């Protein structure tokens, strides 16, 4: 099912809060029915905007559940769907009566069809593929009808498997193999790609089919290990997902993973993934992790296959996200090989060494920037972190305050706060952090279902930074990031530079342990539900839900034309507005609007920005290509064309802003004992020097500094 990149404003409830829902007795001795009863009751009583469980709801569950378990439409027949449709308008009644007839029918048929599929793919792979044949495949599976017969289904498998082997076939003709992970099944890991010799077309075709068959054999072996309860969790989450994209049921094992993620460590490759019909999409990269260090993958790339070191890859298309993650994760220091379709359409194989990913790189970090003998500061904040059990422990508001003081000590005369890719976190830290830049006043408004609004204020009159301020955002800036950017924009305290709009997540979630609701339970751990319970609003009264924060200076990036954001999620809550809070805009800038206009004009004429937008449009074109040629010569020609275009856009990375970046003195002292930290910062500074958005942020700070400070003073250098 969907997994969302925006962590966004969690508050973990204590057991008493869960029990406060009801005095109702849950006595069902069937665990599946008990879970259905519990979850629907909590949704009805606790969700911010409960849904009517009616015929429309029933139809949505019907369609979404079928799509979840057979996204590429290569299991069920049209006759199966017609049979299932007899219950299409009955699921709502079944939910209310804790009846799981629909699930049982679909599950039983799926098990049968998956057994049928095993024989179908084996039959298909017994016959050679004709790569000279002029044919194509449409990979827009949503618009495709279900096969009407086994014959039609076999033809669908043939096309999909031919498509799956094309890249392998090409690599074997070109150099004998793609990587060690994509070799013949008898490969033992002793050879290298440099030792391989190109195969003739007949050998390459046989080898590609053999590799694909082994991959499918392993996939079906993997699926056969799944239990009925694993499929039932999918059904429950299909129901839950109808309420909004951030409400989610955690089975006991998944709740464990969630607790681990909140504790501060990630094990594996250091990337968050989202289920897509064509594979697992990378939606977030954890700083300091294997993916971050390797720098071969980026947000938007889709993982197609996973291989353990020296073994053939397993196709994860159509696989549950959690199952794919299990394959990707593994013991520290072991190697996993990922076959990936890049956002530009090219295919690559990336080898990563798994690691325990510490969250040190998710903490605030700063750099001093020099231009024309003037110093500026940049603080990068990847998330709004906090220890919910002990706020006095390290949190982002305290850390940012410390970084501001250090930058002031080193003479910074303007500040950039970089919130790009920041998916959110703690609400309390947002309020405290916003207070660093204003004297006092409201920061955000929060409303619970059926209740009036609550205004969260900064009551501390101290101003940590009173100098020029720029905030950088993009489409992946979400939730808490949007609260801070919106507040600073409403106060006219900062100039916001970035995407047309931010992610658009304006909701708050609570995590409720279902075991705390049941008085006596013989079924053990029942898991938990992450429930949307509130919406937040900016101080001008508008919601950030769906619309996000619109940048003052809009600049394109590679995400500008592709589907990323709350509006592209399933069943998002609507946008609305409430009455504004009582606040006064900051009066420190004389020429706020003119500074924004000047920046917009500069960006419109910047060649690097034009190249970035050209690349963004090309990425959109690549993603919209849903008809792929299965003729090898055409496939190869298209691949070469795409590679040339991809190489053309690589010159974006050659950009040089001519800005100078360095770590602060306290961090430089750490480098003598921590060479890894030094390497991380050196790499970060090189990336910043190629960052046209940071360059423009400095231009805006210079404009504000030179023209716009009324009282003629900047932030106190002595803090």
Secondary structure per residue as TSV (DSSP state, phi and psi in degrees):
chain	resnum	aa	ss	phi	psi
A	1	X	-	360.0	179.5
A	2	X	-	-67.8	143.3
A	3	X	-	-128.4	135.9
A	4	X	-	-104.4	142.9
A	5	X	S	-72.3	-26.7
A	6	X	-	-79.7	107.7
A	7	X	-	-60.8	-56.0
A	8	X	-	60.3	88.6
A	9	X	-	57.2	59.8
A	10	X	E	-88.9	142.7
A	11	X	E	-131.8	115.1
A	12	X	E	-80.8	120.6
A	13	X	-	-78.0	149.1
A	14	X	-	-79.8	166.7
A	15	X	H	-58.1	-37.8
A	16	X	H	-61.9	-34.5
A	17	X	H	-64.5	-37.2
A	18	X	H	-65.8	-42.3
A	19	X	H	-68.3	-21.2
A	20	X	T	-71.1	-8.8
A	21	X	T	-63.0	-40.6
A	22	X	-	-164.0	158.5
A	23	X	-	-104.0	6.1
A	24	X	-	-60.7	143.9
A	25	X	-	-98.0	127.1
A	26	X	-	-105.8	106.6
A	27	X	-	-119.4	12.7
A	28	X	-	-68.9	128.5
A	29	X	S	-87.8	-1.1
A	30	X	S	-96.0	117.4
A	31	X	H	-60.5	-40.5
A	32	X	H	-60.3	-46.2
A	33	X	H	-69.4	-35.8
A	34	X	H	-62.3	-44.9
A	35	X	H	-62.1	-43.1
A	36	X	H	-60.7	-42.5
A	37	X	H	-64.1	-47.9
A	38	X	H	-61.0	-49.8
A	39	X	H	-65.5	-45.0
A	40	X	H	-67.7	-31.8
A	41	X	H	-67.8	-45.4
A	42	X	H	-63.7	-40.7
A	43	X	H	-60.1	-43.5
A	44	X	H	-68.8	-38.7
A	45	X	H	-88.5	-29.7
A	46	X	H	-113.7	-17.7
A	47	X	-	-69.5	146.0
A	48	X	T	-57.9	-38.0
A	49	X	T	-138.2	77.9
A	50	X	-	-56.9	144.3
A	51	X	-	-96.0	147.5
A	52	X	-	-73.9	122.7
A	53	X	-	-86.9	91.4
A	54	X	S	-129.3	-164.7
A	55	X	H	-63.4	-38.0
A	56	X	H	-62.9	-43.0
A	57	X	H	-60.1	-42.1
A	58	X	H	-59.8	-45.3
A	59	X	H	-62.6	-42.1
A	60	X	H	-63.1	-43.4
A	61	X	H	-62.4	-43.3
A	62	X	H	-56.0	-54.3
A	63	X	H	-67.0	-41.4
A	64	X	H	-71.1	-36.2
A	65	X	H	-67.5	-41.7
A	66	X	H	-62.4	-40.5
A	67	X	H	-66.6	-35.5
A	68	X	H	-66.5	-42.5
A	69	X	H	-92.3	-15.0
A	70	X	-	-141.3	63.3
A	71	X	T	-66.1	-29.9
A	72	X	T	-97.9	6.0
A	73	X	-	53.7	50.6
A	74	X	-	-122.8	16.9
A	75	X	S	-118.7	-60.9
A	76	X	-	-74.5	149.3
A	77	X	B	-97.5	163.6
A	78	X	H	-59.1	-34.6
A	79	X	H	-65.2	-34.3
A	80	X	H	-63.3	-46.4
A	81	X	H	-62.6	-40.5
A	82	X	H	-63.0	-37.3
A	83	X	H	-68.3	-43.1
A	84	X	H	-61.7	-34.5
A	85	X	G	-63.8	-15.2
A	86	X	G	-63.4	-20.5
A	87	X	G	-109.1	10.2
A	88	X	T	-57.8	-35.0
A	89	X	T	-103.7	11.6
A	90	X	T	-108.6	-9.0
A	91	X	H	-63.4	-36.4
A	92	X	H	-61.1	-42.2
A	93	X	H	-67.9	-37.5
A	94	X	H	-63.3	-41.4
A	95	X	H	-60.7	-45.1
A	96	X	H	-64.5	-29.0
A	97	X	T	-102.1	15.4
A	98	X	T	45.6	49.7
A	99	X	-	-108.2	130.5
A	100	X	-	-117.1	34.2
A	101	X	H	-60.2	-45.3
A	102	X	H	-60.5	-47.6
A	103	X	H	-58.7	-46.4
A	104	X	H	-59.8	-42.2
A	105	X	H	-63.0	-47.8
A	106	X	H	-67.0	-42.5
A	107	X	H	-62.1	-47.0
A	108	X	H	-60.9	-42.5
A	109	X	H	-68.7	-38.2
A	110	X	H	-60.3	-43.2
A	111	X	H	-60.0	-40.3
A	112	X	H	-67.1	-45.7
A	113	X	H	-66.9	-31.4
A	114	X	H	-70.6	-33.4
A	115	X	H	-65.4	-41.9
A	116	X	H	-60.5	-41.1
A	117	X	H	-62.2	-32.2
A	118	X	H	-59.6	-43.8
A	119	X	H	-73.6	-32.5
A	120	X	H	-64.8	-49.0
A	121	X	H	-68.0	-31.0
A	122	X	H	-67.6	-39.3
A	123	X	H	-63.3	-43.7
A	124	X	H	-61.1	-44.5
A	125	X	T	-79.8	-1.2
A	126	X	T	-79.4	-21.4
A	127	X	S	-102.1	138.0
A	128	X	-	-62.9	148.3
A	129	X	-	-87.7	138.1
A	130	X	-	-96.7	97.0
A	131	X	T	-78.3	-3.6
A	132	X	T	-90.8	-10.5
A	133	X	S	-70.8	139.4
A	134	X	-	-87.7	91.5
A	135	X	-	-146.8	167.5
A	136	X	E	-144.1	168.6
A	137	X	E	-127.8	140.0
A	138	X	E	-97.7	117.8
A	139	X	-	-97.6	13.3
A	140	X	-	-86.3	78.7
A	141	X	G	-66.5	-27.0
A	142	X	G	-58.4	-34.2
A	143	X	G	-91.5	0.3
A	144	X	-	-88.8	141.1
A	145	X	-	-79.9	158.6
A	146	X	-	-72.9	149.0
A	147	X	B	-63.0	142.9
A	148	X	S	-88.1	-16.1
A	149	X	S	-153.7	169.0
A	150	X	H	-61.8	-35.5
A	151	X	H	-61.3	-46.1
A	152	X	H	-65.9	-37.8
A	153	X	H	-65.5	-40.3
A	154	X	H	-62.9	-38.9
A	155	X	H	-65.2	-37.6
A	156	X	H	-63.0	-45.3
A	157	X	H	-60.1	-41.0
A	158	X	H	-59.9	-47.0
A	159	X	H	-64.3	-44.6
A	160	X	H	-64.6	-39.2
A	161	X	H	-73.9	-34.5
A	162	X	H	-63.1	-43.2
A	163	X	H	-60.1	-41.4
A	164	X	H	-66.2	-28.1
A	165	X	H	-90.4	-13.1
A	166	X	H	-57.4	-47.4
A	167	X	H	-66.4	-39.0
A	168	X	H	-64.7	-43.9
A	169	X	H	-58.4	-46.0
A	170	X	H	-61.5	-43.9
A	171	X	H	-66.1	-35.6
A	172	X	H	-73.6	-32.2
A	173	X	H	-70.6	-36.3
A	174	X	H	-75.7	-46.4
A	175	X	H	-143.6	13.0
A	176	X	S	92.2	-25.9
A	177	X	-	-163.7	160.4
A	178	X	S	-85.5	-55.8
A	179	X	-	-153.4	177.5
A	180	X	G	-58.1	-32.5
A	181	X	G	-73.5	-15.1
A	182	X	G	-110.6	17.6
A	183	X	S	-81.4	-175.4
A	184	X	-	-64.3	155.3
A	185	X	T	-57.7	-26.3
A	186	X	T	-85.5	5.2
A	187	X	-	-64.6	134.5
A	188	X	-	-114.3	8.8
A	189	X	S	87.2	13.4
A	190	X	-	-93.9	-23.3
A	191	X	-	-92.2	167.2
A	192	X	-	-125.8	167.1
A	193	X	G	-60.2	-33.0
A	194	X	G	-67.5	-23.3
A	195	X	G	-83.4	-14.9
A	196	X	-	-75.4	149.0
A	197	X	-	-115.9	145.0
A	198	X	-	-57.3	141.9
A	199	X	-	-94.4	157.6
A	200	X	-	-76.8	163.1
A	201	X	H	-54.8	-38.6
A	202	X	H	-66.8	-45.9
A	203	X	H	-61.5	-44.3
A	204	X	H	-62.7	-40.5
A	205	X	H	-64.1	-45.4
A	206	X	H	-63.5	-44.3
A	207	X	H	-64.1	-40.0
A	208	X	H	-64.7	-42.2
A	209	X	H	-65.0	-40.9
A	210	X	H	-62.2	-44.5
A	211	X	H	-61.9	-42.4
A	212	X	H	-65.5	-40.2
A	213	X	H	-63.0	-42.8
A	214	X	H	-63.1	-39.7
A	215	X	H	-61.0	-46.2
A	216	X	H	-67.7	-38.0
A	217	X	H	-57.5	-45.2
A	218	X	H	-68.1	-38.1
A	219	X	H	-61.9	-46.4
A	220	X	H	-71.3	-29.2
A	221	X	H	-64.2	-40.5
A	222	X	H	-64.6	-45.7
A	223	X	H	-64.4	-35.1
A	224	X	H	-65.0	-19.8
A	225	X	T	-79.2	-15.0
A	226	X	-	-68.6	144.6
A	227	X	-	-100.0	164.7
A	228	X	H	-55.9	-37.3
A	229	X	H	-62.7	-30.2
A	230	X	H	-65.3	-39.9
A	231	X	H	-71.6	-32.9
A	232	X	H	-67.5	-35.0
A	233	X	H	-59.8	-38.0
A	234	X	H	-61.6	-40.1
A	235	X	H	-65.8	-45.2
A	236	X	H	-59.7	-42.2
A	237	X	H	-73.3	-22.7
A	238	X	H	-65.4	-41.4
A	239	X	H	-64.6	-48.2
A	240	X	H	-62.5	-38.9
A	241	X	H	-64.7	-20.1
A	242	X	T	-68.3	-18.2
A	243	X	T	-81.2	-44.9
A	244	X	-	-177.9	163.5
A	245	X	T	-72.6	-10.3
A	246	X	T	-106.7	-2.1
A	247	X	-	-89.9	130.2
A	248	X	E	-152.9	138.6
A	249	X	E	-92.3	127.8
A	250	X	E	-100.9	115.4
A	251	X	-	-63.2	161.6
A	252	X	H	-49.6	-44.2
A	253	X	H	-65.2	-39.2
A	254	X	H	-69.3	-35.5
A	255	X	H	-63.2	-37.0
A	256	X	H	-59.9	-44.3
A	257	X	H	-63.3	-40.2
A	258	X	H	-63.0	-44.8
A	259	X	H	-61.2	-39.8
A	260	X	H	-63.2	-43.3
A	261	X	H	-64.7	-35.2
A	262	X	H	-77.1	-15.8
A	263	X	H	-80.5	-16.7
A	264	X	T	117.5	6.0
A	265	X	E	-136.2	142.9
A	266	X	E	-122.2	133.8
A	267	X	E	-108.1	132.2
A	268	X	E	132.8	-129.9
A	269	X	S	-101.7	-9.5
A	270	X	S	80.1	44.2
A	271	X	E	-144.7	144.5
A	272	X	E	-99.8	140.3
A	273	X	E	-120.5	154.9
A	274	X	E	-129.2	136.0
A	275	X	E	-67.2	129.7
A	276	X	E	-133.6	153.1
A	277	X	T	-55.5	-31.9
A	278	X	T	-94.2	3.8
A	279	X	E	148.9	-154.2
A	280	X	E	-109.7	118.6
A	281	X	E	-89.6	132.6
A	282	X	E	-77.7	118.6
A	283	X	E	-112.6	-9.4
A	284	X	E	-160.4	140.2
A	285	X	E	-118.0	126.0
A	286	X	-	-84.3	121.4
A	287	X	T	-57.4	136.4
A	288	X	T	89.4	-12.1
A	289	X	S	-83.5	176.1
A	290	X	H	-56.3	-43.4
A	291	X	H	-63.6	-42.9
A	292	X	H	-62.6	-44.2
A	293	X	H	-67.4	-39.1
A	294	X	H	-71.2	-35.0
A	295	X	-	64.6	17.6
A	296	X	-	-90.6	-22.6
A	297	X	-	-110.2	156.6
A	298	X	-	-147.1	164.7
A	299	X	T	-57.6	131.7
A	300	X	T	105.7	-21.4
A	301	X	-	-65.7	149.4
A	302	X	E	-119.9	123.5
A	303	X	E	-80.5	124.5
A	304	X	E	-101.4	-38.2
A	305	X	E	-139.3	153.0
A	306	X	E	-131.2	134.0
A	307	X	E	-133.6	140.7
A	308	X	E	-81.1	157.0
A	309	X	T	-54.2	125.8
A	310	X	T	79.5	3.7
A	311	X	S	-114.6	161.8
A	312	X	-	-70.5	148.7
A	313	X	-	-72.7	150.9
A	314	X	E	-108.0	127.5
A	315	X	E	-70.7	123.5
A	316	X	-	-102.3	7.1
A	317	X	T	-63.0	125.6
A	318	X	T	85.3	-6.9
A	319	X	-	-80.3	149.1
A	320	X	-	-59.6	145.1
A	321	X	H	-60.1	-45.6
A	322	X	H	-61.4	-36.0
A	323	X	H	-69.5	-38.9
A	324	X	H	-63.7	-41.2
A	325	X	H	-63.5	-38.6
A	326	X	H	-58.6	-37.8
A	327	X	H	-72.4	-35.5
A	328	X	H	-74.0	-38.8
A	329	X	-	-74.6	166.0
A	330	X	-	171.0	178.4
A	331	X	S	-58.9	147.7
A	332	X	T	-55.3	140.3
A	333	X	T	78.8	-2.8
A	334	X	-	-84.9	163.1
A	335	X	E	-110.8	136.7
A	336	X	E	-123.1	140.8
A	337	X	E	-116.4	126.0
A	338	X	E	-114.0	126.7
A	339	X	E	-89.1	122.9
A	340	X	E	-128.7	136.9
A	341	X	E	-96.7	116.1
A	342	X	-	-71.0	163.6
A	343	X	T	-66.5	-17.7
A	344	X	T	-89.3	3.5
A	345	X	S	97.7	-14.0
A	346	X	-	-75.4	160.0
A	347	X	E	-114.8	139.2
A	348	X	E	-144.7	160.1
A	349	X	E	-117.6	124.7
A	350	X	E	-118.3	127.8
A	351	X	E	-101.9	125.5
A	352	X	E	-126.6	142.6
A	353	X	E	-95.5	119.3
A	354	X	-	-64.5	155.4
A	355	X	E	-155.2	164.2
A	356	X	E	-84.0	115.0
A	357	X	E	-91.3	108.2
A	358	X	E	-77.0	152.0
A	359	X	G	-90.0	12.7
A	360	X	G	-54.4	-39.0
A	361	X	G	-78.3	-2.7
A	362	X	G	-92.8	-2.1
A	363	X	S	-85.5	163.5
A	364	X	-	-60.7	140.7
A	365	X	E	-141.3	154.5
A	366	X	E	-134.0	160.8
A	367	X	E	-142.3	147.4
A	368	X	E	-95.2	134.0
A	369	X	E	-117.0	133.2
A	370	X	E	-117.0	134.2
A	371	X	E	-147.1	123.2
A	372	X	T	52.4	44.1
A	373	X	T	65.2	18.3
A	374	X	E	-114.6	136.7
A	375	X	E	-99.7	139.5
A	376	X	E	-130.4	164.8
A	377	X	E	-122.7	147.5
A	378	X	E	-128.7	129.6
A	379	X	E	-116.7	121.4
A	380	X	E	-97.8	126.3
A	381	X	-	-123.5	102.1
A	382	X	S	-72.9	-24.8
A	383	X	-	-161.7	163.5
A	384	X	B	-95.3	86.4
A	385	X	-	-91.1	154.5
A	386	X	-	-168.1	151.2
A	387	X	-	-92.8	106.6
A	388	X	T	-62.7	-24.5
A	389	X	T	-82.2	-20.9
A	390	X	-	-153.1	97.2
A	391	X	T	-67.0	-21.1
A	392	X	T	-72.8	-14.5
A	393	X	S	-71.1	178.9
A	394	X	-	-56.9	129.4
A	395	X	-	-142.5	161.8
A	396	X	H	-68.1	-32.7
A	397	X	H	-65.8	-43.4
A	398	X	H	-65.5	-41.6
A	399	X	H	-65.4	-41.7
A	400	X	H	-64.5	-39.8
A	401	X	H	-59.7	-41.3
A	402	X	H	-64.5	-42.3
A	403	X	H	-65.3	-37.2
A	404	X	H	-61.4	-44.8
A	405	X	H	-61.7	-42.1
A	406	X	H	-64.6	-40.3
A	407	X	H	-66.2	-38.7
A	408	X	H	-63.0	-40.9
A	409	X	H	-61.7	-28.5
A	410	X	T	-97.4	13.6
A	411	X	T	84.6	23.5
A	412	X	-	-65.3	134.7
A	413	X	-	-113.1	6.5
A	414	X	E	-164.2	154.6
A	415	X	E	-132.2	133.3
A	416	X	E	-108.2	127.5
A	417	X	E	-108.3	112.6
A	418	X	E	-94.9	108.2
A	419	X	-	-109.6	16.7
A	420	X	T	-65.5	137.5
A	421	X	T	67.4	8.7
A	422	X	-	-83.8	111.4
A	423	X	-	-85.0	-2.2
A	424	X	-	120.0	-156.4
A	425	X	B	147.6	-126.6
A	426	X	-	-84.5	129.7
A	427	X	H	-67.8	-40.8
A	428	X	H	-60.1	-39.7
A	429	X	H	-69.1	-30.1
A	430	X	H	-62.5	-47.6
A	431	X	H	-61.6	-45.2
A	432	X	H	-65.9	-40.3
A	433	X	H	-68.3	-41.9
A	434	X	H	-59.1	-33.5
A	435	X	T	-66.3	-14.6
A	436	X	T	-69.1	-19.2
A	437	X	T	-112.8	-7.7
A	438	X	S	-131.0	163.8
A	439	X	S	-69.5	-54.7
A	440	X	S	-169.9	171.2
A	441	X	E	133.5	174.5
A	442	X	E	-69.5	147.5
A	443	X	E	-115.7	-42.1
A	444	X	E	-154.7	153.5
A	445	X	E	-115.2	139.4
A	446	X	E	-126.6	136.8
A	447	X	E	-131.0	132.9
A	448	X	E	-96.1	162.0
A	449	X	T	-59.2	125.7
A	450	X	T	73.4	9.5
A	451	X	S	-123.8	165.2
A	452	X	-	-74.1	173.8
A	453	X	E	-80.9	155.7
A	454	X	E	-123.4	131.6
A	455	X	E	-101.7	127.7
A	456	X	E	-98.4	119.4
A	457	X	E	-110.3	152.2
A	458	X	E	-90.3	116.2
A	459	X	-	-102.6	-3.3
A	460	X	-	-87.8	119.2
A	461	X	-	-78.0	-6.8
A	462	X	-	-70.3	142.3
A	463	X	-	-116.1	114.0
A	464	X	S	-73.1	-35.8
A	465	X	-	-137.0	116.4
A	466	X	-	-112.9	11.6
A	467	X	S	-90.4	-176.1
A	468	X	E	-58.5	141.8
A	469	X	E	-137.2	131.3
A	470	X	E	-123.4	137.5
A	471	X	E	-115.3	127.1
A	472	X	E	-97.9	131.5
A	473	X	-	-135.5	167.4
A	474	X	-	-148.4	-170.0
A	475	X	T	-64.3	-19.0
A	476	X	T	-96.8	2.1
A	477	X	-	-76.6	118.0
A	478	X	-	-135.7	158.1
A	479	X	T	57.8	-109.7
A	480	X	H	-60.0	-35.3
A	481	X	H	-60.4	-38.8
A	482	X	H	-70.7	-33.1
A	483	X	H	-62.8	-47.6
A	484	X	H	-66.2	-47.9
A	485	X	H	-61.4	-40.9
A	486	X	H	-64.8	-43.8
A	487	X	H	-63.0	-45.6
A	488	X	H	-66.1	-32.9
A	489	X	H	-70.1	-43.3
A	490	X	H	-65.2	-36.3
A	491	X	T	-77.2	-7.9
A	492	X	T	55.7	36.3
A	493	X	-	-88.5	-28.1
A	494	X	S	-135.3	156.4
A	495	X	E	-96.6	123.4
A	496	X	E	-95.1	121.5
A	497	X	E	-115.5	131.9
A	498	X	E	160.6	-148.4
A	499	X	S	-68.5	166.9
A	500	X	S	-54.5	-39.3
A	501	X	S	-153.7	158.3
A	502	X	-	-82.0	-172.3
A	503	X	-	-58.3	-43.5
A	504	X	-	94.7	33.1
A	505	X	-	-100.8	108.4
A	506	X	-	-116.4	36.7
A	507	X	E	-127.1	159.0
A	508	X	E	-118.2	137.3
A	509	X	E	-116.0	148.3
A	510	X	E	-118.4	148.2
A	511	X	E	-105.7	122.6
A	512	X	E	-118.0	122.5
A	513	X	E	-76.3	116.6
A	514	X	G	-66.5	-26.8
A	515	X	G	-63.7	-23.8
A	516	X	G	-78.1	-10.8
A	517	X	T	-90.4	-29.3
A	518	X	-	-88.5	126.2
A	519	X	S	-67.3	-44.8
A	520	X	S	-134.5	133.8
A	521	X	-	-140.2	120.9
A	522	X	S	-96.5	2.3
A	523	X	S	-100.2	3.3
A	524	X	-	78.4	-152.3
A	525	X	-	-65.3	127.1
A	526	X	-	-101.0	-0.9
A	527	X	-	84.5	-160.8
A	528	X	E	-148.8	164.9
A	529	X	E	-126.7	129.7
A	530	X	E	-89.3	118.5
A	531	X	E	-122.0	130.7
A	532	X	E	-76.0	118.3
A	533	X	E	-120.0	-15.0
A	534	X	E	-146.6	162.0
A	535	X	E	-122.8	147.2
A	536	X	E	-112.9	156.3
A	537	X	E	-134.4	147.9
A	538	X	-	-72.9	167.2
A	539	X	T	-71.0	-16.4
A	540	X	T	-82.1	-0.1
A	541	X	S	100.1	-18.5
A	542	X	B	-79.0	147.3
A	543	X	B	-83.0	150.5
A	544	X	-	-89.2	-6.0
A	545	X	T	-59.2	128.3
A	546	X	T	70.3	-50.8
A	547	X	T	-81.2	-21.8
A	548	X	-	61.9	-155.0
A	549	X	-	-110.2	126.4
A	550	X	-	-87.0	123.3
A	551	X	-	-63.6	148.3
A	552	X	S	-68.6	-43.4
A	553	X	E	-113.3	108.6
A	554	X	E	-88.7	124.8
A	555	X	-	-130.9	143.8
A	556	X	-	-75.7	157.3
A	557	X	-	-144.0	-175.7
A	558	X	T	-68.6	-13.8
A	559	X	T	-92.7	-0.6
A	560	X	T	-58.8	-30.4
A	561	X	T	-117.5	8.0
A	562	X	S	-111.1	166.9
A	563	X	-	-82.4	94.2
A	564	X	-	-137.9	127.1
A	565	X	S	139.9	167.7
A	566	X	G	-59.1	-36.5
A	567	X	G	-65.5	-17.1
A	568	X	G	-99.9	3.1
A	569	X	S	-85.8	170.5
A	570	X	T	-84.0	134.0
A	571	X	T	53.4	48.6
A	572	X	-	-71.6	151.9
A	573	X	-	-68.0	157.1
A	574	X	-	-80.1	163.5
A	575	X	-	-82.5	143.5
A	576	X	-	-155.9	-177.0
A	577	X	B	-143.1	158.2
A	578	X	-	-127.5	-175.7
A	579	X	-	-68.8	144.5
A	580	X	-	-69.7	158.5
A	581	X	-	-81.5	168.5
A	582	X	-	-89.3	106.6
A	583	X	-	-148.1	159.4
A	584	X	-	-120.4	128.6
A	585	X	-	-58.3	149.6
A	586	X	-	-65.8	141.4
A	587	X	-	-109.2	22.1
A	588	X	-	-78.8	-22.1
A	589	X	B	-103.4	133.9
A	590	X	S	-81.7	-42.7
A	591	X	S	-123.9	51.7
A	592	X	H	-58.6	-51.5
A	593	X	H	-65.6	-38.0
A	594	X	H	-68.4	-36.1
A	595	X	H	-61.3	-42.4
A	596	X	H	-64.4	-43.7
A	597	X	H	-62.6	-41.6
A	598	X	H	-63.4	-41.2
A	599	X	H	-65.0	-44.7
A	600	X	H	-59.9	-39.3
A	601	X	H	-66.3	-41.8
A	602	X	H	-61.9	-44.6
A	603	X	H	-65.9	-34.6
A	604	X	H	-65.1	-25.3
A	605	X	H	-102.8	-1.6
A	606	X	-	-76.9	121.8
A	607	X	H	-60.6	-36.0
A	608	X	H	-65.6	-39.2
A	609	X	H	-64.8	-39.8
A	610	X	H	-64.0	-38.1
A	611	X	H	-67.3	-40.5
A	612	X	H	-62.1	-42.2
A	613	X	H	-67.7	-38.5
A	614	X	H	-60.6	-41.9
A	615	X	H	-64.6	-41.4
A	616	X	H	-61.9	-41.1
A	617	X	H	-66.8	-37.7
A	618	X	H	-67.0	-39.8
A	619	X	H	-60.4	-41.0
A	620	X	H	-61.9	-44.1
A	621	X	H	-60.2	-42.1
A	622	X	H	-61.5	-42.3
A	623	X	H	-71.6	-23.2
A	624	X	H	-86.7	-6.9
A	625	X	-	-74.8	103.1
A	626	X	-	-109.9	-2.5
A	627	X	E	-111.8	115.6
A	628	X	E	-112.8	131.4
A	629	X	E	-71.3	136.8
A	630	X	-	-101.1	7.4
A	631	X	S	-85.5	124.4
A	632	X	H	-59.7	-43.6
A	633	X	H	-62.5	-41.8
A	634	X	H	-68.6	-41.6
A	635	X	H	-58.2	-46.3
A	636	X	H	-64.9	-41.1
A	637	X	H	-62.8	-42.6
A	638	X	H	-66.1	-38.6
A	639	X	H	-64.7	-43.4
A	640	X	H	-65.6	-38.4
A	641	X	H	-62.3	-44.7
A	642	X	H	-65.7	-36.3
A	643	X	H	-66.3	-40.8
A	644	X	H	-61.6	-43.3
A	645	X	H	-66.0	-41.2
A	646	X	H	-62.2	-42.6
A	647	X	H	-64.2	-36.4
A	648	X	H	-59.3	-40.3
A	649	X	H	-79.6	-8.6
A	650	X	G	-65.6	-19.4
A	651	X	G	-66.7	-13.3
A	652	X	G	-59.9	-32.8
A	653	X	G	-77.2	-7.5
A	654	X	G	-89.8	-1.8
A	655	X	-	-62.8	141.0
A	656	X	-	-131.3	115.4
A	657	X	-	-79.5	-11.5
A	658	X	-	68.3	12.7
A	659	X	-	-85.3	151.4
A	660	X	E	-108.1	128.3
A	661	X	E	-120.1	140.4
A	662	X	E	-151.3	156.2
A	663	X	-	-74.7	159.2
A	664	X	-	-74.3	163.1
A	665	X	H	-58.4	-40.3
A	666	X	H	-63.9	-34.0
A	667	X	H	-78.2	-35.6
A	668	X	H	-60.6	-33.4
A	669	X	H	-67.0	-27.4
A	670	X	H	-75.8	-23.4
A	671	X	H	-61.3	-29.9
A	672	X	T	-63.7	-25.0
A	673	X	T	-108.1	-10.7
A	674	X	-	-135.7	88.7
A	675	X	H	-69.4	-28.3
A	676	X	H	-65.8	-42.7
A	677	X	H	-62.3	-41.2
A	678	X	H	-60.1	-43.7
A	679	X	H	-64.3	-40.4
A	680	X	H	-61.8	-45.6
A	681	X	H	-69.8	-39.2
A	682	X	H	-60.0	-43.5
A	683	X	H	-66.2	-41.1
A	684	X	H	-61.4	-44.1
A	685	X	H	-64.4	-37.0
A	686	X	H	-64.1	-40.9
A	687	X	H	-63.8	-41.6
A	688	X	H	-63.7	-35.4
A	689	X	H	-67.2	-20.8
A	690	X	T	-97.8	6.7
A	691	X	-	-96.5	105.9
A	692	X	H	-68.2	-25.2
A	693	X	H	-70.8	-40.4
A	694	X	H	-65.1	-40.0
A	695	X	H	-58.4	-44.7
A	696	X	H	-69.5	-34.1
A	697	X	H	-59.4	-39.5
A	698	X	H	-64.6	-40.4
A	699	X	H	-59.4	-42.6
A	700	X	H	-66.1	-42.6
A	701	X	H	-61.0	-39.6
A	702	X	H	-64.0	-41.5
A	703	X	H	-62.0	-44.5
A	704	X	H	-65.1	-39.9
A	705	X	H	-66.7	-45.2
A	706	X	H	-74.3	-41.6
A	707	X	H	-108.5	-22.9
A	708	X	-	-116.7	-0.9
A	709	X	B	-89.3	114.9
A	710	X	T	-58.8	-49.8
A	711	X	T	-87.2	4.4
A	712	X	S	73.5	7.4
A	713	X	-	-117.1	154.9
A	714	X	-	-108.2	-176.0
A	715	X	S	-57.0	138.9
A	716	X	-	-59.8	127.4
A	717	X	T	-70.2	-24.8
A	718	X	T	-97.3	4.1
A	719	X	-	45.1	360.0
